[in-house]
Amino acid sequence: MMREFSRYTPKDIASISDPRYQALYEGVAAGANETLVMNAFSVAYQDLLPIRLAGRMIYRHLRSTMEECIEERDSKEELLVNEHGLDMHTINHGRRAFMAIVKEDASDRSSEGYMTIGNLIDSGIVDTVVELLEFESFDEFAEMMDAEHDEEITFEKFMVGLQNCKGNKETGACEVNCDLSEVLNEIMMRMEPIEAARNEVDFDKRKKKFSDKYDLMVTTFEEWEEYAPSGDGRMLEVLKGSFAGAKNEKIVKALKIVYMDYSALRLGGDLVFKLMGKLMSRRKKNQASS
């Protein structure tokens, strides 16, 4: 199951509107490329019923979600190419810029794949866009981006609004020497430091206890590694995979999301941690008696 998700490209993952779901796909793909993590998951999946049941449920959900999003993405890209004359290179750059802004928005709207003019202002890139595309004022830019005044800027509106720049009001054709690629590159340059600083997974205050418990487990695995027992065994495979996973930021982030959001996997995670704790406890007793 995990290897199937490793075939999804960064572009596929970027087609998911919800940043938390993006983190899930990135984490699964990262886990599929870590041999120790894959071995640990295989053992836990085969030997622990809660992990097996929750794993199947999440696998089906993530697979169907991705299939639907890819289909929707392809349809929207076809529209942008055929009706608005955008090329795929520009569309791909535009999606990265759009998602960088959407991710920065902490509201529930960010999970619905659109943003508002307010989100654009908060992102800090409006001045750059207005200047490079030679808008006469912010109001003109806002009118181009949200001509329907419904406070919802989808990816399509975002791309078409940038393309039209200071365009002809009747034809929408661009009348100035605006380079859309330049604008999109500038947006990404401005958003990348913000993205790099956003390391924490957003979570509801009601789930803080789950977040704290998860963080404690990750820290504990990091502390255990120095004293881990050697040898072979199925539970040792899980322990080694846990150590490897605790060092991978994308895996840690993805597992934190499922731990807080899916009670079945939270139960399974607690069970794994308890079993690993017993394994380490026996190790300490053996060291003390020798």
C-alpha positions in Angstrom: 0.0 0.0 0.0 2.7 2.5 0.9 4.7 1.8 -2.3 1.7 2.7 -4.3 1.7 6.2 -2.9 5.3 6.7 -3.7 4.5 6.9 -7.4 2.6 10.1 -6.9 4.6 13.0 -8.2 5.0 16.4 -6.5 2.6 17.8 -9.0 0.0 15.1 -8.0 0.4 16.0 -4.4 0.2 19.8 -5.2 -3.3 19.1 -6.7 -4.6 18.3 -3.2 -6.1 21.5 -1.9 -5.8 20.6 1.8 -2.3 21.2 3.2 -2.7 18.5 5.8 -3.6 16.0 3.2 -0.5 17.1 1.2 1.6 16.4 4.3 0.0 12.9 4.6 1.0 12.0 1.0 4.5 13.4 1.4 4.9 11.4 4.6 3.7 8.1 3.1 6.0 8.6 0.1 8.9 9.4 2.4 8.2 6.2 4.4 8.1 4.1 1.3 11.6 5.2 0.5 12.9 4.2 4.0 13.7 0.5 4.1 13.6 0.3 7.9 10.3 2.2 8.0 8.8 -0.1 5.4 9.9 -3.2 7.3 8.4 -1.8 10.5 5.1 -1.0 8.8 5.0 -4.5 7.3 5.5 -6.2 10.6 3.0 -4.0 12.4 0.4 -4.4 9.7 0.6 -8.2 9.8 0.8 -8.6 13.5 -1.3 -5.8 15.0 -5.0 -5.8 14.2 -5.6 -2.1 15.0 -2.9 -1.1 12.6 -4.2 -3.3 9.9 -7.8 -2.1 10.2 -6.8 1.6 10.3 -4.3 1.2 7.6 -6.8 -0.3 5.2 -9.3 2.5 6.0 -6.8 5.3 5.4 -5.4 3.7 2.3 -8.8 3.5 0.6 -9.6 7.1 1.6 -6.3 8.6 0.4 -6.3 6.6 -2.8 -9.8 7.7 -3.8 -9.1 11.3 -2.8 -6.0 11.5 -4.9 -7.8 9.9 -7.9 -10.6 12.5 -7.7 -8.1 15.4 -7.3 -6.0 14.4 -10.3 -9.1 14.1 -12.5 -10.3 17.5 -11.4 -6.8 19.0 -11.9 -6.5 17.6 -15.4 -9.9 19.1 -16.3 -9.0 22.5 -15.0 -5.6 22.5 -16.7 -7.3 21.6 -20.0 -9.5 24.6 -19.6 -6.6 27.0 -18.8 -4.7 25.7 -21.9 -7.6 25.6 -24.4 -9.6 28.6 -23.4 -7.0 31.0 -21.9 -3.9 30.0 -23.8 -1.7 29.2 -20.8 1.1 26.7 -21.2 1.7 23.8 -18.8 5.0 25.2 -17.5 3.3 28.4 -16.4 0.3 26.5 -14.9 2.7 24.3 -12.9 4.6 27.3 -11.5 1.3 29.0 -10.8 0.0 26.1 -8.8 3.1 26.1 -6.6 2.7 29.8 -6.0 -1.1 29.5 -5.3 -0.6 26.6 -2.9 2.2 28.5 -1.1 -0.3 31.3 -0.3 -3.1 28.9 0.6 -0.9 27.0 3.0 0.0 30.2 4.8 -3.7 30.8 5.4 -4.6 29.1 8.7 -8.4 29.4 8.2 -10.7 26.5 7.3 -10.9 27.9 3.8 -7.4 26.8 3.1 -8.7 23.2 3.0 -11.3 24.0 0.4 -8.8 25.1 -2.3 -9.5 28.8 -2.5 -8.5 32.0 -0.8 -9.7 35.6 -0.5 -8.2 39.0 -1.3 -7.5 39.2 2.4 -5.3 36.1 2.2 -3.4 37.6 -0.7 -2.8 40.8 1.3 -1.6 38.8 4.3 0.8 36.8 2.1 2.8 39.9 1.4 3.0 39.5 -2.4 0.3 41.9 -3.5 2.7 44.9 -3.9 5.0 42.7 -6.1 2.1 41.6 -8.3 0.7 45.1 -8.7 4.1 46.5 -9.5 5.3 43.9 -12.0 1.9 43.7 -13.8 1.6 47.4 -13.9 -1.8 47.8 -12.2 -2.7 51.4 -11.6 -4.0 50.6 -8.1 -4.8 47.8 -5.6 -8.5 48.2 -6.4 -7.8 47.5 -10.0 -5.9 44.3 -9.1 -8.7 43.2 -6.7 -11.3 43.7 -9.3 -9.4 41.6 -11.8 -8.9 38.8 -9.3 -12.4 38.8 -7.9 -14.6 40.1 -10.6 -17.6 38.1 -9.3 -17.2 39.6 -5.8 -17.9 36.3 -4.1 -14.8 36.4 -2.0 -13.5 33.1 -3.4 -10.3 33.1 -5.4 -9.8 29.7 -6.9 -6.7 28.5 -8.7 -8.4 29.2 -12.1 -9.3 32.8 -11.0 -5.8 33.3 -9.7 -4.2 32.3 -13.0 -6.6 34.1 -15.3 -6.4 37.2 -13.1 -2.6 37.3 -13.4 -2.7 36.5 -17.1 -5.1 39.4 -17.8 -2.8 41.8 -15.9 -3.6 45.3 -17.1 -5.7 43.9 -19.9 -8.3 45.2 -22.3 -11.6 45.4 -20.4 -13.5 43.9 -23.3 -11.1 41.2 -24.6 -9.1 40.5 -21.5 -5.9 40.6 -23.7 -2.8 41.7 -22.0 -1.8 45.2 -23.3 1.5 45.6 -21.3 4.8 43.8 -21.4 4.0 41.6 -18.4 5.9 38.4 -17.9 3.7 35.9 -15.9 6.6 33.6 -15.3 8.6 36.5 -13.7 5.7 37.3 -11.4 5.2 33.6 -10.4 8.9 33.2 -9.7 8.9 36.4 -7.5 5.8 35.1 -5.6 7.7 31.8 -4.9 10.8 33.6 -3.8 8.7 35.6 -1.3 6.7 32.6 0.0 9.6 30.1 0.3 11.0 31.6 3.5 7.5 31.6 5.0 7.0 28.0 4.0 10.4 27.0 5.5 9.4 28.6 8.8 6.1 26.7 8.9 7.3 23.4 10.5 4.5 22.8 12.9 1.4 20.9 11.9 -1.7 23.0 12.5 -4.1 21.4 15.0 -7.2 22.1 16.9 -6.8 23.1 20.6 -9.0 20.2 21.6 -6.4 17.9 20.2 -3.5 19.4 22.1 -3.2 16.5 24.4 -2.8 14.1 21.5 -0.2 16.5 20.0 1.8 16.6 23.2 1.6 12.9 23.7 2.8 12.3 20.1 5.7 14.7 20.5 6.7 12.9 23.7 6.7 9.6 21.9 9.0 10.9 19.1 11.4 12.4 21.7 11.4 9.1 23.6 12.3 7.1 20.4 15.2 9.5 19.8 16.4 8.9 23.4 15.9 5.1 23.1 18.0 4.6 20.0 21.3 4.8 21.9 20.3 2.0 24.1 18.4 -0.2 21.6 19.0 -3.9 21.7 20.8 -5.6 18.8 19.8 -8.8 17.1 16.8 -10.0 15.0 13.1 -10.3 15.7 9.8 -8.9 14.4 9.4 -6.4 17.2 13.0 -5.3 16.8 12.2 -4.5 13.1 9.4 -2.3 14.3 11.8 -0.6 16.8 14.4 0.0 14.1 11.8 1.5 11.8 10.5 3.7 14.6 14.0 5.1 15.1 14.4 5.8 11.3 10.9 7.4 11.1 11.6 9.7 14.0 14.5 11.2 12.1 12.4 12.0 8.9 10.6 15.2 9.2 8.0 14.4 6.5 7.2 11.0 8.2 6.9 12.6 11.6 4.6 15.3 10.3 2.3 12.8 8.5 2.1 10.4 11.4 1.3 13.3 13.7 -1.7 14.2 11.5 -3.1 10.7 11.5 -2.4 10.2 15.2 -4.5 13.3 16.1 -7.2 12.8 13.5 -7.8 9.1 13.3 -8.7 7.4 16.6 -8.1 3.9 15.1 -4.5 4.7 14.2 -4.0 6.5 17.5 -5.0 3.3 19.3 -2.5 1.4 17.1 0.2 4.0 17.7 -0.2 3.8 21.4 -0.1 0.0 21.2 3.2 0.1 19.2 4.7 2.6 21.7 3.7 0.4 24.6 5.2 -2.7 23.0 8.4 -0.9 22.2 8.6 0.4 25.8 8.4 -3.2 27.1 11.2 -4.2 24.7 13.4 -1.3 26.0 12.5 -2.1 29.6 13.7 -5.7 29.1 16.9 -4.4 27.5 17.6 -2.1 30.5 17.0 -5.0 33.0 19.4 -7.3 31.0 22.1 -4.5 31.0 21.6 -4.1 34.8 22.0 -7.8 35.6 25.0 -8.3 33.3 
